C-alpha cells in the first residue's frame, strides 16, 4: 500500500518542488493555502485527522519578514502554533513530521558558521515565530525532522533573484547590503535533499528517533551584494536577458544604509556537516542552480508567461 504523504504549502517555492521529489515515496496529498490555511487551527486539525498521513511535510510558512513586525499574531499562528498542532497530530498518528525553519533564528553574532547546537537568539518577529515553531515541535514528543535553511530562491514565487532582475530591468540603481553573509539555497536543492533523506529513512539506513534538527544550505556563502552581482553576471551570459546592467554597477552598502523594519543577522552561514555525515550527502554550490533558474526564466519570457 502506498505511503500517504500530506504536503502543506504546495504553491510555495519549496512546496512546488517537493511535489516531484516526494512522488516516488508515496501517495502525495498536496494542499495549498486555499485548501488548508495554517492560520486556521481548527481547519488544520480537521484536515490532518481526515487524511491520516504517515508523513506530514510542512512547507507552508509566513515568510514576509518585514510585514511580520506589523502582524506578529498572524506570524505566530502560522509559524509556531500550526507546527505545534502538526507535531501533536503526528505523534497521535505515529507519523513523521518534516518541517522547515530558518537561519533567522540566530542573531548573526558568531564569526563561524552556525551549528545545530548553537543557542538561537532571533532578532525579528519572523525569526522568533520560527524558533517558537521549532520548540513546539521538539516539545511534542513527535518523530520529526526540522531543516533550517537560508536565502531560498527558485523559478517559482517571490525571491531576491527576481527582485534584482526586476529592479535592474526598470533601470533602478542597485544599492545592495554587503555586510550580511549567508548561503543562497535553491528550493530545488531543498526538495531533493528532503527526498533523499526520507528515502534513506524508509530503507532503514537511519531510524528517526524523536525530533532531529539539521542545517540544510548550499555551499559558497556570499553577501547579498555578491549574490546580486552573480545574478547579473549569469543574466549577462543567458540569452533572453539583454539590456540589463553589468554586475559591476551594483553598489555595496551597509545594513545601516538600508534600514528595514526587521533586523537581519549579519552572519547567516549554516554548518551542514551533521546532515552530510548522517546521510552521506554533500551540499552543492548554488551557482549551477542559479544558472538553471535563469534559463527557465528566459524560456518563460520567450513564451510570454
SEMITI-987263 format. One record per residue (C-alpha): residue number from 1; residue in one letter; x, y, z. Coordinates in pm, whole numbers, plus 50000, padded with zeros to 5 digits. Example, Ala and Ser with C-alpha at 12.3 -4.5 7.8 and 13.67 -1.06 7.14 Angstrom:
BEGIN
nr  rest  xx  yy  zz
1  A  51230  49550  50780
2  S  51367  49894  50714
END
This chain:
BEGIN
nr  rest  xx  yy  zz
1  X  50000  50000  50000
2  X  50137  50342  49905
3  X  50252  50563  50192
4  X  50014  50859  50241
5  X  50211  51184  50248
6  X  50049  51517  50335
7  X  50230  51814  50179
8  X  50130  52159  50303
9  X  50229  52474  50115
10  X  50227  52317  49769
11  X  50232  52653  49589
12  X  50539  52797  49762
13  X  50896  52784  49634
14  X  50988  52468  49825
15  X  50641  52311  49822
16  X  50620  52330  49444
17  X  50946  52139  49411
18  X  50853  51890  49682
19  X  50556  51764  49482
20  X  50806  51600  49246
21  X  51066  51481  49495
22  X  50807  51322  49724
23  X  50615  51146  49446
24  X  50840  50835  49435
25  X  50797  50789  49811
26  X  50420  50751  49831
27  X  50079  50898  49757
28  X  50122  51275  49788
29  X  49823  51477  49904
30  X  49938  51830  49822
31  X  49743  52121  49966
32  X  49780  52496  49928
33  X  49652  52776  50147
34  X  49314  52767  49971
35  X  49263  52406  50080
36  X  49429  52429  50422
37  X  49515  52763  50583
38  X  49766  52714  50865
39  X  49629  53026  51034
40  X  49305  52832  51098
41  X  49389  52584  51373
42  X  49051  52406  51361
43  X  49069  52358  50984
44  X  49424  52226  51015
45  X  49316  51970  51274
46  X  49023  51854  51063
47  X  49245  51814  50757
48  X  49511  51605  50927
49  X  49259  51386  51107
50  X  49062  51325  50789
51  X  49365  51235  50576
52  X  49563  51039  50843
53  X  49902  51070  50669
54  X  50207  50862  50757
55  X  50432  51155  50672
56  X  50349  51525  50708
57  X  50571  51768  50518
58  X  50511  52128  50619
59  X  50647  52362  50354
60  X  50396  52636  50442
61  X  50508  52940  50640
62  X  50461  53311  50698
63  X  50771  53447  50522
64  X  50705  53823  50492
65  X  50992  53915  50724
66  X  50927  54290  50749
67  X  50548  54262  50745
68  X  50567  54024  51039
69  X  50677  54317  51254
70  X  50326  54458  51195
71  X  50147  54121  51208
72  X  50311  53932  51494
73  X  49998  53738  51588
74  X  49945  53606  51235
75  X  50313  53512  51202
76  X  50291  53330  51534
77  X  49979  53136  51435
78  X  50131  53015  51109
79  X  50495  52967  51210
80  X  50460  52849  51569
81  X  50108  52739  51663
82  X  50043  52543  51343
83  X  50368  52341  51355
84  X  50289  52256  51717
85  X  49947  52126  51610
86  X  50103  51924  51328
87  X  50355  51775  51569
88  X  50086  51676  51819
89  X  49881  51514  51544
90  X  50188  51338  51405
91  X  50257  51193  51749
92  X  49897  51071  51780
93  X  49908  50910  51435
94  X  50257  50768  51472
95  X  50352  50979  51169
96  X  50676  51155  51081
97  X  50672  51536  51057
98  X  50912  51722  50826
99  X  50932  52096  50889
100  X  51144  52383  50755
101  X  51294  52661  50963
102  X  51537  52944  50902
103  X  51878  53098  50965
104  X  51689  53395  51112
105  X  51660  53210  51445
106  X  52020  53327  51505
107  X  52139  53677  51589
108  X  52434  53668  51348
109  X  52694  53749  51612
110  X  52902  53435  51569
111  X  53210  53459  51348
112  X  53194  53096  51230
113  X  52906  52911  51060
114  X  52620  52819  51292
115  X  52581  52459  51407
116  X  52263  52292  51527
117  X  52364  52309  51894
118  X  52418  52687  51892
119  X  52168  52883  52100
120  X  51912  53073  51891
121  X  51855  53440  51961
122  X  51615  53579  51699
123  X  51631  53950  51616
124  X  51289  53974  51448
125  X  50927  53872  51492
126  X  50966  53636  51198
127  X  51276  53473  51346
128  X  51111  53441  51687
129  X  50799  53281  51540
130  X  51009  53025  51352
131  X  51210  52947  51664
132  X  50887  52905  51862
133  X  50773  52658  51596
134  X  51092  52458  51638
135  X  51041  52449  52014
136  X  50677  52343  51984
137  X  50775  52051  51762
138  X  51057  51944  51994
139  X  50828  51961  52299
140  X  50557  51748  52136
141  X  50743  51420  52152
142  X  50669  51355  51784
143  X  50910  51195  51541
144  X  51022  51495  51341
145  X  51289  51634  51112
146  X  51347  52008  51117
147  X  51557  52153  50836
148  X  51694  52503  50891
149  X  51772  52666  50560
150  X  51861  53011  50427
151  X  51809  53265  50147
152  X  51576  53042  49944
153  X  51536  53108  49572
154  X  51375  52938  49274
155  X  51195  52996  48945
156  X  50857  52998  49121
157  X  50738  53257  49371
158  X  50893  53575  49503
159  X  51261  53591  49595
160  X  51574  53804  49585
161  X  51677  53686  49237
162  X  51352  53804  49081
163  X  51366  54133  49273
164  X  51717  54208  49142
165  X  51612  54125  48786
166  X  51305  54345  48813
167  X  51490  54644  48955
168  X  51769  54607  48701
169  X  51517  54582  48418
170  X  51350  54903  48539
171  X  51682  55082  48534
172  X  51675  55135  48909
173  X  52009  55184  49090
174  X  52114  54869  49270
175  X  52250  54953  49615
176  X  52274  54620  49796
177  X  52378  54531  50150
178  X  52730  54388  50164
179  X  52772  54317  50537
180  X  52521  54031  50569
181  X  52665  53692  50471
182  X  52473  53372  50401
183  X  52420  53087  50157
184  X  52164  53130  49881
185  X  51982  52796  49879
186  X  51782  52666  49581
187  X  51430  52540  49650
188  X  51505  52252  49414
189  X  51803  52151  49626
190  X  51598  52160  49946
191  X  51334  51935  49794
192  X  51592  51694  49653
193  X  51771  51659  49986
194  X  51437  51609  50163
195  X  51350  51327  49924
196  X  51690  51163  49968
197  X  51666  51178  50347
198  X  51315  51032  50352
199  X  51419  50757  50111
200  X  51712  50670  50338
201  X  51481  50657  50639
202  X  51242  50428  50453
203  X  51530  50193  50371
204  X  51612  50184  50741
205  X  51955  50339  50700
206  X  51882  50572  50989
207  X  51585  50543  51224
208  X  51402  50868  51304
209  X  51407  50895  51681
210  X  51234  51193  51840
211  X  51297  51537  51693
212  X  51618  51586  51493
213  X  51738  51924  51371
214  X  51956  51967  51063
215  X  52106  52262  50879
216  X  52042  52247  50505
217  X  52203  52512  50286
218  X  52414  52538  49973
219  X  52788  52594  49982
220  X  52977  52910  49880
221  X  52843  53176  50122
222  X  52820  53527  49982
223  X  52687  53870  50077
224  X  52360  54000  49937
225  X  52567  54235  49722
226  X  52780  53947  49597
227  X  52466  53748  49522
228  X  52318  54039  49326
229  X  52635  54068  49121
230  X  52627  53694  49049
231  X  52264  53725  48934
232  X  52353  53996  48683
233  X  52665  53810  48574
234  X  52462  53496  48498
235  X  52192  53705  48329
236  X  52456  53864  48103
237  X  52550  53525  47959
238  X  52194  53390  47938
239  X  52012  53459  47609
240  X  51690  53646  47674
241  X  51820  53891  47935
242  X  51959  54157  47704
243  X  51987  54516  47823
244  X  52046  54456  48194
245  X  52328  54648  48366
246  X  52663  54484  48430
247  X  52739  54317  48762
248  X  52992  54587  48840
249  X  52718  54851  48859
250  X  52588  54705  49188
251  X  52691  54938  49470
252  X  52778  54780  49807
253  X  52619  54944  50111
254  X  52596  54864  50481
255  X  52294  54744  50674
256  X  52281  55085  50842
257  X  52247  55245  50497
258  X  51929  55047  50427
259  X  51717  55030  50745
260  X  51424  54786  50741
261  X  51152  54709  50999
262  X  51300  54366  51077
263  X  51662  54321  51183
264  X  51857  54059  50987
265  X  52151  53854  51119
266  X  52490  53965  50986
267  X  52615  53606  50970
268  X  52363  53354  50834
269  X  52612  53084  50737
270  X  52490  52736  50836
271  X  52721  52442  50901
272  X  52565  52139  50729
273  X  52824  51880  50838
274  X  52580  51687  51054
275  X  52333  51635  50769
276  X  52613  51544  50529
277  X  52759  51295  50776
278  X  52433  51127  50878
279  X  52308  51072  50523
280  X  52631  51057  50320
281  X  52545  51376  50134
282  X  52749  51667  50002
283  X  52582  52007  49983
284  X  52624  52161  49636
285  X  52711  52511  49524
286  X  52414  52737  49449
287  X  52559  52882  49127
288  X  52460  52599  48887
289  X  52105  52620  49024
290  X  52102  52995  48959
291  X  52215  52933  48602
292  X  51938  52679  48551
293  X  51683  52917  48704
294  X  51787  53189  48459
295  X  51742  52951  48169
296  X  51391  52867  48290
297  X  51300  53233  48335
298  X  51434  53315  47988
299  X  51222  53034  47843
300  X  50915  53173  48017
301  X  50988  53517  47879
302  X  51027  53381  47530
303  X  50692  53205  47555
304  X  50515  53507  47702
305  X  50445  53382  48053
END
